[in-house]
Amino acid sequence: MTSTTNALKGRDTRTALDASPDGGADRRRWIALAIVMTAAFMDLVDVTIVNIAIPSIQRGEAATVSQIQWITAGYALAFAAGLVTGGRLGDIHGRRRIFLLGIGGFTVASALCGLAANPEMLVAARIAQGATAALMVPQVLSIVHATFPAHERGKVFGLFGAIVGLGAVSGPLLGALLIEWNPLGLEWRAIFLINLPVGVAGLLLGRRFITESKAPHALKLDLVGVALVTGGLLMLLYPLTRGHELDWPLWGHALMAGSLVVFAALVAYERHKTVRDGSPLIELSLFKVKSFAAGIAVQTVFGVALGVFFLVWTLYLQTGLGWSVLKAGLTGVPFSVSVSVAAGMSVQKLVPRFGRKVLQAGALLMAAGVLLYLWESEQYGLAITPWQMALPLVVMGAGMGLIVAPLTDAILSGVPREHAGSASGLISTVQQMGNALGLGLVAVVFFGAMDEPVVPAGIGPAFVDAFEHALGWVAAVLFTIFLLMFALPRHPVTAEHAAHEVEGAAEGEIEVSVEGEGEGAVTDGDGAGDAEREPQLAR
């Protein structure tokens, strides 16, 4: 084993993957990126692929409405509740180690979903999927943040944004193709079993090519913080996911109100924990970084818009318009392509030149696409075709692409590398919270707009009217996002300027240990160093 220790100040700091003089390590770094991006894509697809398979699951397993709801909500609850903890576990025990544990568990849980003998087993396996995804997903951004130098991260986050856009709509298309083709007579089970070869490959390649990294100090897991985060999120999200089905009972409102008390207690305890031993679950100092605090707010509300639109859209296409699963899946292709193209352009070309205006243009463009979709739905009603939907979907996709990649970059830009896991977990958590809030709003803005009960002959018109009502709400949320974005940093500047936003970031050292293929460890110093903070946006 070789060990190299470099002072950060005034020097060119290298990670373990930069250390090879023959460039082989550099190639390994990009292979590692492909592995973690594939894992992120697998998670995104798994979230969206289930929606389009719900009718098939309901018919094949005679599942109740409550069971169907929990097939989706169980995953979301377990995922959201575990993300912050998963990110911190990566900081403590090593991001590579927790990533491999997560992807291995996710693969096993996917197999259990595909082999489920009844709806109850499927719900339990989906909860396990969400819990293991909470270990895997926060490590993706953490590994990128700890592995790539500042000047390369813009390109990497552009790729990440493209993957996010592709995964958001590829799920329904892939699910539609698998259900229509029905390989080996598996029917809906194929949407889960497709994860097995991908997960096994990611596990084997990850062991070889991903370099270990962790926080510099001997942190301990904050068990009280874990309990407060998990309890608060469950108190907020459980009533939202069950509210419509249970006719919004009083205890649900009490739980949601009580969650605010739990979150206030969490903040107080984390402050105490920081002073006592410097090992909190949530690094509250991150919220002193303007780019992080503002970006987290935008991410939460953006999650609400996406949560409302994608579920309502799936119900509208399949139940309202009566389209086949394949036709519904193919309709989303223009959106997917548009997101991917715009995401790649936004970080590499547009944000460095125009800064915050790119994200604001994305919010307005998405809102314009939603309003165009609303107009077309009113014009054509049940006779609307996929070709007529293509233009608004392209406009919406372009807007989303301008947001997703630079927003992630903006949030993480001023974050010290030793807190990358905690920050990444928070990003994913607030997005899931936003999605859950969006799902809760679906009960109000979509189902609440229908006259119940709906007779079979009136299902189509009722779903179209409810879809149009929901689109109005989505447009309003997107305009709110546009206003919130004024709190984001305005212009692209150099890394040195943004480093001053991080209070208490000491100049430290980074120790690089390289042992064999992918067995090295990168231990972040007390501070990431000016050269290691790469904000695309600053005040």
Phi, psi and omega in degrees: 000139174248148181226131181234128179238121181238135171290139184287323189294123174074011181234162176272105184278137180245146171270175181299329184277352174266354196283342185284126181289340183267005178082356181297323180295325179298319177295321179296325179298317181286330174294318177301320178299316179300323182292311183290327176294322177297320178296318178297318179297318180299319178294314181298318178296319183295327178294318186269336186291332183290324182305315185285343180267354184306312179302321180293320178295318182296318179289316186289327185247003182052043182285145177283168178299319180297317179296319178299319179297320182285340174297325177267315184290326179300318177298312184297319181294312180296322181295308183296319183292334186257356189293314181297317178297318179299319178296318181290324176300324177295320177298322186278308189260355180111126185291324177296315182298313182289326176299314180294321176298318180294314183291326176294314178295321179297321179294316178296316180296324177297319178297319179294323175299313182293334182258008184303131182273343181202170181300325181297317178294324178295318179297315179298318179293325178293322176296319177296321176301313180297319181294318180285328174297328178293337173280322188280312192295316181299335181288339183299303180293326179296315180296318177298314184295324183273343187261322187262138177291166188304317187288348180259347189289331176301314178298318182294316179291332172298316176297320180298317178298320177296320178296318178301313180296318180294318181293327183298326184247343178292333179303305178301321180293314179297318178299318179298316181296317181294319180290321179292317181285330177051059182297132179057021180068023184282340182054232185293340183296335181298333182292336177267320184290341178296340179287340188298305180297324179294316181294318179296317179297317179296323179294314182290315181289326179297321178298330185271322193249341181274129179271138182289144173212150180204173178290154186286334185261159179281075182289154175243151179289128181276092186292324177295318176299319178300315181297318181291317178298310182297313180297315180298315180295318179295321178296329179278314191276327182299311178297327180293320182283337181253353189303310183297316182298324184262010179063040173047069182291162182298322182297331178295316177296323179295319179296316181296320177294319179296332179298328178295322177295318180296318179294324176295320176296324178299313180299315180297318181292321180294325175297315178298318181295323179296316180291321186289308184221005176065026182227058180281161175290316180249123181278095185296337179297339178300328183284354171280345177276116187302317182297324181288311183298313181293319181295324178297319178297315179297318181299321181297310183291325177297321176299324177300312181300316181291321180299317178293309190295310189293322178291314180297320181297317179298315179296321180296314183291313188275317183268315182290307182273345178073025181282155176290163181298323180289318179297319178296318180295317181292333180298332181278356183301314179302322177298313182299313181297317182296317178300313184296316181295312182294323180296318179296321181287325190297310184287317188279327187247314194271312183300316178302334182265318188249350176062225186301333183299333179295315179294320179293322176297323178297317179297317179292323179293318176299316179298320178296319178296320178297316180293324176295320177298317179299315180298317181294321179297320178293325182287316190255341178056227182289347182271002182298147182244162176302324180295324179289334177281343189301314184297308178299327179291322177295317179296315178298317180297319178298318178297316179296320179298325179290343183262311196298315184287307181293335179294315177300316179297318181296320182294317185271354190301319183259013184274127175299145185297331181291344178251018183298321181294313179299316180295316180296320178298320179294320179301310181293324181296312183292329176295317178293323175299317178298316178299317180296320176298322177297317178298322176296321179293334178303321179299331182269309189275344180248292181294327179292342180275355181265149170275122182255145354280156179263124178288152183308320182292340183258006183297313182303301180301323181295318180291324178295314179298317180294323178298315180295322177297317180294323179299325176299320177294319179299317179299319179296319178297320180294323174294325175297319177299318178304316180291319179298330183292346175294341178279348177288155174304150192270311190237151173290133176224183181282163182298327185297324181292317184287337181299333181291344180287337185274104182284135176078012179280102183282154174280120186234205181231157176238127181256126183246123178239126181240126179219108175069200182276108174072011183260006181288168178225135175251119178251115184294146177281182181298328174229156182284344182085146182303320184288347183259008176247123194238054187299134170279335184231146174214172185299000000 
